[in-house]
């Protein structure tokens, strides 16, 4: 039986190593929050960074897709997207569903978590009711961890976690350390038959928004976890056995620090590209407008319908604008299925390239 979170001795988290890493992570996260606020149209970050997170988080679970498939942003009736791409895009939908709920209530409740998982998996199975769920080593198939099996215990543990997330009086702990504790506890309860990992990674960023460390969800740890996947799973399991928190906390705080640095650089590049396109399109094309620039950076792969709607012009006019921007080297036209997409070359490059400092 897991010890209730309210009974933890949190003073043992205050090691020199943890506090040093906490200071560095907090500093970088604050800088990220500040630079994100300098982007005048927040929808640019909402659409672009959330898609990147959805791709990386799903890849941890071996759900693989491409930027081409995801940036199409075309999930209407009869969509030709592959099942893996649709599953990844459901991650983005679940993320923003949770973000709206946290913004409305100021809480991150079990009901919100259930809805996030339901959107991811397209079912309403809820918390696990039947025994038999185990976690295996991907390489050997060996069972490495058996989470709680009893339905009542799972429900009690999730209620305890809900209180820990939302009641600041339970412990006077820095939110970043608390996020690391929440993540480990959620993954160890493993409350769902499917989707626990992806749901847990959404909870991470929503908790930071709830605690007002971010205004919008821009810190996505999935790329760091994907790059250090073996270490991530090793530390998760070692903590279940040893109850030695320092290595796990340092890992998660390092993830916050490094991901903040990477995201700051990505946002700076997006901002520079935005201003460059704005200046050059205004100079070269009489049809320049702020709405046009916003469209090109909100949709890395835009299309005639999007421009027609955003600029309130005819289809013929929207098509002409996009074709001229291709001739000028701002966009590249690509036919996917029956639809022509117009790729923002610089933005697509920023989002697709691996981070290098």
C-alpha positions in Angstrom: 0.0 0.0 0.0 1.4 3.4 -1.0 1.9 5.9 1.7 -0.5 8.9 1.4 1.2 11.9 0.0 0.2 14.0 3.0 2.4 11.7 5.2 5.6 12.2 3.3 8.6 13.7 5.1 9.4 16.4 2.5 12.3 17.8 4.5 14.4 15.0 3.0 14.0 16.5 -0.4 16.0 19.6 0.6 19.5 18.2 -0.4 22.2 20.5 -1.8 21.9 18.9 -5.2 18.2 19.3 -5.4 18.1 22.9 -4.2 20.9 23.8 -6.6 19.1 22.3 -9.6 15.8 23.8 -8.4 17.3 27.3 -8.5 18.5 26.8 -12.1 15.2 25.3 -13.3 13.1 28.0 -11.7 15.3 30.7 -13.3 14.9 29.3 -16.8 11.2 28.6 -16.4 10.6 32.2 -15.4 12.5 33.4 -18.5 10.4 31.1 -20.6 7.2 32.6 -19.2 8.5 36.1 -20.0 9.6 35.5 -23.5 6.3 33.6 -24.4 4.4 36.7 -23.3 6.3 38.7 -26.0 4.6 36.8 -28.9 1.7 39.1 -29.8 -0.5 36.3 -31.1 -0.5 33.4 -28.6 -2.2 31.1 -31.1 1.1 30.8 -32.8 2.6 29.1 -29.8 -0.6 27.2 -29.1 -0.7 25.6 -32.5 3.0 25.0 -33.2 4.5 24.0 -29.8 1.5 21.8 -28.9 1.9 19.8 -32.1 5.6 19.3 -31.4 4.7 18.1 -27.9 2.0 15.8 -29.1 4.4 14.2 -31.6 7.2 13.7 -29.0 4.9 12.4 -26.2 3.3 9.9 -28.5 6.6 8.7 -29.8 7.6 7.7 -26.2 4.7 5.3 -26.5 5.9 4.1 -30.0 3.2 6.1 -31.8 5.2 7.4 -34.7 4.1 10.0 -37.2 5.7 12.8 -39.3 5.5 16.6 -39.3 4.0 16.4 -42.8 1.0 14.5 -41.4 0.6 16.6 -38.3 1.0 20.1 -39.7 -1.7 19.5 -42.2 -4.1 20.2 -39.4 -6.9 18.6 -41.5 -9.2 16.5 -39.4 -12.4 17.2 -41.1 -14.8 14.5 -42.4 -13.1 12.1 -44.7 -9.7 13.1 -43.5 -6.9 11.0 -45.1 -4.6 11.2 -42.1 -3.2 7.9 -40.9 -4.5 6.5 -37.6 -1.2 7.3 -35.8 -1.4 11.0 -36.9 -5.0 11.2 -35.7 -4.0 9.7 -32.4 -1.2 12.3 -32.0 -3.6 15.1 -32.8 -6.0 13.9 -30.1 -3.2 14.5 -27.7 -3.3 18.2 -28.7 -7.1 18.2 -28.3 -6.8 16.7 -24.8 -4.1 19.1 -23.8 -6.2 22.2 -24.7 -9.3 20.6 -23.2 -7.4 20.3 -19.9 -6.0 23.8 -20.2 -9.4 25.3 -20.6 -10.7 23.4 -17.6 -7.8 24.6 -15.4 -8.3 28.2 -16.6 -12.0 28.0 -15.7 -11.8 26.4 -12.3 -8.2 27.0 -11.1 -8.1 23.3 -10.3 -6.7 20.1 -11.8 -9.3 17.5 -10.7 -9.7 13.8 -11.2 -12.7 14.6 -13.4 -10.5 16.7 -15.7 -7.9 13.9 -15.7 -10.5 11.4 -16.7 -11.7 13.6 -19.5 -8.1 14.1 -20.8 -7.6 10.3 -20.9 -11.0 9.8 -22.5 -10.1 12.2 -25.3 -6.8 10.5 -25.8 -8.2 7.0 -26.0 -11.7 7.9 -27.3 -13.4 5.9 -24.6 -14.9 6.4 -21.1 -13.3 3.3 -19.4 -12.3 5.5 -16.4 -10.0 4.3 -13.7 -8.9 0.6 -13.8 -11.5 -1.8 -12.4 -9.9 -5.2 -13.1 -6.6 -6.7 -11.9 -3.9 -7.8 -14.3 -2.2 -4.6 -15.4 1.6 -4.9 -15.2 4.5 -2.9 -16.7 7.0 -4.8 -18.8 10.5 -4.2 -20.0 10.2 -3.2 -23.7 13.2 -5.3 -24.7 12.7 -8.5 -22.7 9.0 -8.5 -21.9 9.8 -9.1 -18.3 7.4 -7.6 -15.7 9.2 -4.9 -13.9 6.4 -3.3 -11.9 2.9 -4.3 -10.7 0.8 -1.2 -9.9 -2.1 -1.3 -7.4 -4.7 -3.8 -8.6 -7.7 -3.2 -6.4 -10.2 -0.8 -7.7 -10.9 0.8 -4.3 -7.2 1.3 -3.7 -6.7 3.0 -7.1 -9.7 5.3 -6.4 -8.4 6.2 -2.9 -4.9 6.9 -4.2 -6.2 9.1 -7.0 -8.4 11.0 -4.5 -5.2 11.5 -2.3 -3.4 12.7 -5.4 -6.2 15.1 -6.3 -6.0 16.6 -2.8 -2.2 16.9 -3.0 -2.5 18.7 -6.4 -5.1 21.2 -5.3 -4.7 21.8 -1.6 -1.6 24.1 -0.9 -2.0 23.6 2.8 -0.9 19.9 2.6 2.8 20.7 2.2 4.9 23.8 1.8 6.8 22.6 -1.2 8.2 24.4 -4.3 5.8 23.7 -7.2 8.5 22.2 -9.4 9.4 19.7 -6.8 5.7 19.0 -6.2 5.3 18.4 -10.0 8.0 15.8 -9.9 6.3 14.1 -6.9 2.9 14.2 -8.7 4.3 12.7 -11.9 6.0 9.8 -10.1 2.9 9.1 -8.0 0.5 9.2 -11.0 2.7 6.9 -13.1 3.1 4.5 -10.2 -0.7 4.4 -9.6 -1.0 3.8 -13.3 -4.8 4.4 -13.1 -5.7 3.7 -16.7 -5.7 0.7 -18.9 -4.3 2.8 -21.7 -3.0 6.4 -22.0 -1.5 6.8 -18.5 1.9 8.0 -19.8 0.6 10.6 -22.2 -2.0 11.8 -19.6 0.8 12.1 -17.0 2.8 14.3 -19.3 -0.2 16.6 -19.9 -0.7 16.8 -16.2 2.9 18.1 -15.8 2.4 21.2 -17.9 -1.2 21.8 -16.7 0.0 21.8 -13.1 2.6 24.5 -13.9 -0.2 26.6 -15.4 -2.4 26.0 -12.4 0.5 27.3 -10.2 0.9 30.3 -12.5 4.5 29.4 -13.4 3.3 29.6 -17.0 0.5 31.6 -18.6 -0.1 29.1 -21.4 1.3 25.6 -21.6 4.6 26.0 -23.4 6.9 23.8 -21.3 6.8 20.3 -22.8 9.1 17.7 -21.2 8.4 14.9 -23.7 11.4 15.7 -26.0 13.7 15.4 -23.0 12.1 12.2 -21.8 12.3 10.8 -25.3 16.0 11.6 -25.5 16.6 10.0 -22.1 14.0 7.3 -22.2 16.1 4.6 -20.6 17.2 6.8 -17.7 13.6 8.0 -17.2 12.1 4.5 -16.8 15.1 3.4 -14.7 14.7 6.2 -12.2 10.9 5.7 -12.1 11.4 2.1 -11.1 14.4 2.6 -8.8 12.4 5.1 -6.7 9.6 2.6 -6.3 12.2 0.2 -4.8 14.6 2.4 -2.9 12.4 5.5 -1.9 15.5 7.6 -2.7 14.1 10.8 -4.1 17.2 12.8 -4.9 18.1 11.3 -8.3 14.5 11.4 -9.5 14.0 15.1 -8.4 17.3 16.1 -10.0 16.3 14.3 -13.3 12.9 16.1 -13.4 14.4 19.5 -12.5 17.1 19.1 -15.2 14.3 18.3 -17.6 12.6 21.6 -16.7 15.8 23.5 -17.0 17.0 22.1 -20.3 13.5 22.1 -21.9 13.0 25.7 -20.9 16.3 26.7 -22.5 15.4 24.8 -25.7 11.9 26.3 -25.8 13.2 29.8 -25.2 15.5 29.4 -28.2 12.6 28.0 -30.3 10.4 30.9 -29.4 13.1 33.4 -30.2 13.6 31.8 -33.6 9.9 31.9 -34.3 9.7 35.6 -33.3 12.7 36.4 -35.5 11.1 34.6 -38.4 7.8 36.3 -37.8 9.3 39.7 -37.9 11.5 38.9 -41.0 8.4 37.6 -42.9 6.4 40.6 -41.8 9.0 43.1 -43.1 9.8 41.4 -46.3 6.2 40.5 -47.3 5.1 44.1 -46.6 8.0 45.3 -48.8 7.4 42.9 -51.7 3.6 42.4 -51.8 0.8 45.0 -51.8 -1.6 42.4 -50.3 0.4 42.3 -47.0 -1.7 42.4 -43.8 -1.2 41.4 -40.2 -3.9 38.8 -40.6 -2.0 37.2 -43.4 1.2 37.0 -41.3 -0.7 35.6 -38.3 -2.2 32.9 -40.6 1.2 31.9 -41.9 2.6 31.4 -38.4 -0.5 29.9 -36.8 -0.6 27.2 -39.5 2.9 25.9 -40.5 1.0 24.2 -43.4 -1.7 26.7 -44.4 -4.2 26.2 -47.2 -6.6 28.3 -49.3 -9.5 27.7 -47.0 -7.6 29.0 -43.9 -6.5 32.2 -45.8 -10.0 32.7 -47.2 -11.5 32.6 -43.7 -8.9 34.6 -41.9 -8.5 37.4 -44.4 -12.2 37.4 -45.6 -11.3 37.2 -49.2 -12.5 35.1 -52.1 -11.0 31.7 -52.8 -9.5 33.0 -56.1 -7.8 35.8 -54.2 -6.5 33.6 -51.4 -5.1 31.2 -54.0 -3.4 34.1 -55.8 -1.8 35.4 -52.5 -0.4 32.0 -51.6 0.9 31.3 -55.1 2.7 34.7 -55.2 4.3 34.0 -51.8 5.6 30.7 -53.2 7.1 32.5 -56.1 8.8 34.9 -53.6 10.3 32.0 -51.6 8.3 32.4 -48.4 6.2 29.3 -48.9 6.4 26.0 -50.8 3.3 24.4 -52.4 2.7 20.7 -51.7 -0.2 18.6 -52.8 -1.3 16.1 -50.2 -4.3 14.0 -51.3 -6.7 16.4 -52.9 -5.6 19.4 -51.0 -2.8 21.9 -51.7 -0.9 22.9 -48.7 1.4 25.9 -48.5 4.4 25.3 -46.2 5.9 28.2 -44.2 9.5 27.2 -45.0 11.3 28.9 -42.1 8.7 28.0 -39.5 8.6 24.4 -40.6 12.4 24.3 -40.5 12.5 25.7 -36.9 9.9 23.2 -35.7 11.4 20.1 -37.4 15.1 20.6 -36.7 16.6 19.1 -33.6 17.6 21.7 -31.0 21.2 22.8 -31.0 22.5 25.4 -28.6 
